[in-house]
Each structure stands twice: as structure tokens, then as C-alpha cells.
Amino acid sequence: MASSMEVVAMDCEMVGLGPLRESGLARCSLVDLEGTVLYDKFIRPEGQITDYRTRVSGVTPQLMEGATPFSVARQEVSEGHAARHLQTPSPCAHSPGGRQAPRLPPGLRPGPQEGHARA
């Protein structure tokens, strides 16, 4: 069994942005194998929120009032405490005995994301 330092689960809640209601990150939660919360914040996406998707996301305008700006959250996740857990390679289910580094979703990956839409 993998140790708690090797397993991280991520859950993201999305809202709709702009007239096309493109998905934008509104909450990011990371926990380890033991259920210890490594990161859990509401995140203010870049762009105008036009659909809170409250029925499925649980996100409301009130919850977004004090939300962490996307650029700050991106840095916190990629460079902070949670990133140390995400940098640890974990067993790859489709490759017995193999190891693969976990990946951040495109919008949270450090550095320029050419060709990728922001999460």
C-alpha cells in the first residue's frame, strides 16, 4: 500500500465564465491518503463569472467574495506545501511496478501554458 506521502486526491469545482460560460476554477481541494487536507480554497477565476453552477458546484456569489485570486492559488499549489506532495512519484495503476509523477490540471501547472485553456 502506498504511504500517505504518495497519494493525493484533488477535487475541483468549476464555474462558467463569460458569455460562452467556459469553465473556470472556483475551488480546489487536495487531501492525502489519510484524509488530511493539504489545500482547500475558493479561487477567483480570471474572467467574469456568468454561471455559478451552484446546483452542482455548491459555489455561490457569497463564497466567492473572499476567494483567493487564481494567480495566487496557482502559485500556492505549485510552490507550496501541497506541491511537495504532488512532486512525489506515485504508483501508476496501469503500469504494474511502474511509477509516474502526478500532474496538475492545466490551469494550475507552473509556467506558461501555451495551447491550453485555463481551468
C-alpha positions as CSV (number, residue, x, y, z in Angstrom):
1,M,0.0,0.0,0.0
2,A,1.3,3.5,-0.8
3,S,2.1,5.8,2.0
4,S,0.1,9.0,2.6
5,M,3.0,11.0,1.2
6,E,2.5,9.2,-2.2
7,V,-1.2,9.6,-2.7
8,V,-3.0,12.9,-3.2
9,A,-6.6,13.3,-4.3
10,M,-7.8,16.5,-6.0
11,D,-11.3,17.8,-6.3
12,C,-12.1,21.0,-8.3
13,E,-15.4,22.9,-8.6
14,M,-15.9,24.9,-11.7
15,V,-18.0,28.0,-12.6
16,G,-18.9,29.4,-16.0
17,L,-17.1,32.4,-17.3
18,G,-18.1,34.9,-20.0
19,P,-20.9,34.7,-22.5
20,L,-20.0,31.1,-23.5
21,R,-19.8,30.0,-19.8
22,E,-16.4,28.5,-20.3
23,S,-15.2,26.6,-17.2
24,G,-13.1,28.4,-14.7
25,L,-11.7,27.1,-11.4
26,A,-13.7,28.2,-8.4
27,R,-12.5,25.8,-5.7
28,C,-9.5,23.4,-5.3
29,S,-9.2,20.8,-2.6
30,L,-6.3,18.4,-2.1
31,V,-6.2,15.6,0.5
32,D,-3.7,12.9,1.3
33,L,-4.4,9.2,1.7
34,E,-5.3,9.7,5.4
35,G,-7.8,12.5,4.5
36,T,-5.5,15.2,5.8
37,V,-6.5,18.4,4.0
38,L,-3.4,19.8,2.1
39,Y,-5.2,22.6,0.4
40,D,-8.8,23.8,0.3
41,K,-9.7,27.2,-1.0
42,F,-12.2,29.0,-3.1
43,I,-10.4,30.6,-6.1
44,R,-11.4,33.7,-8.0
45,P,-11.0,32.7,-11.7
46,E,-9.7,35.1,-14.2
47,G,-12.7,36.4,-16.1
48,Q,-16.3,37.4,-15.3
49,I,-18.4,34.7,-13.6
50,T,-21.6,34.3,-15.5
51,D,-22.8,31.0,-14.2
52,Y,-22.0,29.8,-10.6
53,R,-23.4,26.3,-11.3
54,T,-24.5,26.3,-7.7
55,R,-26.7,23.2,-8.1
56,V,-23.7,21.0,-8.9
57,S,-20.7,23.1,-7.6
58,G,-22.1,24.5,-4.4
59,V,-20.4,27.7,-5.3
60,T,-22.3,30.9,-4.6
61,P,-21.6,34.6,-5.1
62,Q,-21.1,35.0,-1.3
63,L,-18.5,32.2,-1.2
64,M,-16.6,33.9,-4.0
65,E,-16.4,37.3,-2.2
66,G,-13.3,36.4,-0.3
67,A,-11.9,34.0,-2.8
68,T,-8.1,33.7,-3.4
69,P,-7.2,35.2,-6.9
70,F,-6.3,32.5,-9.4
71,S,-2.7,33.6,-9.9
72,V,-2.1,33.4,-6.1
73,A,-3.8,29.9,-5.8
74,R,-1.7,28.7,-8.8
75,Q,1.5,29.7,-7.0
76,E,0.4,28.3,-3.7
77,V,-0.4,24.9,-5.2
78,S,2.6,24.7,-7.5
79,E,5.2,26.0,-4.9
80,G,3.6,25.5,-1.5
81,H,3.0,22.6,0.9
82,A,0.7,20.7,-1.4
83,A,3.2,20.8,-4.2
84,R,5.7,18.8,-2.2
85,H,3.2,16.0,-2.1
86,L,2.3,16.4,-5.8
87,Q,6.0,16.2,-6.7
88,T,6.4,12.8,-5.2
89,P,6.0,10.0,-7.8
90,S,3.2,7.6,-7.1
91,P,2.4,4.1,-8.3
92,C,0.8,4.1,-11.7
93,A,-2.3,1.8,-11.8
94,H,-2.0,0.9,-15.5
95,S,1.7,0.0,-15.2
96,P,2.5,-2.6,-12.5
97,G,5.6,-1.7,-10.6
98,G,5.9,1.5,-12.7
99,R,6.0,5.0,-11.4
100,Q,4.6,8.2,-12.8
101,A,4.7,11.7,-11.5
102,P,1.3,13.1,-10.7
103,R,0.2,16.0,-12.9
104,L,-1.6,19.3,-12.0
105,P,-4.5,20.3,-14.2
106,P,-3.5,22.7,-17.0
107,G,-4.6,25.9,-15.2
108,L,-2.6,25.1,-12.1
109,R,0.6,24.0,-13.8
110,P,3.5,26.3,-13.2
111,G,4.9,28.3,-16.2
112,P,3.2,29.3,-19.5
113,Q,0.5,27.1,-20.7
114,E,0.6,27.7,-24.5
115,G,-2.2,25.9,-26.3
116,H,-4.1,25.1,-23.1
117,A,-7.2,26.8,-21.9
118,R,-7.2,27.9,-18.3
119,A,-9.1,25.7,-15.9
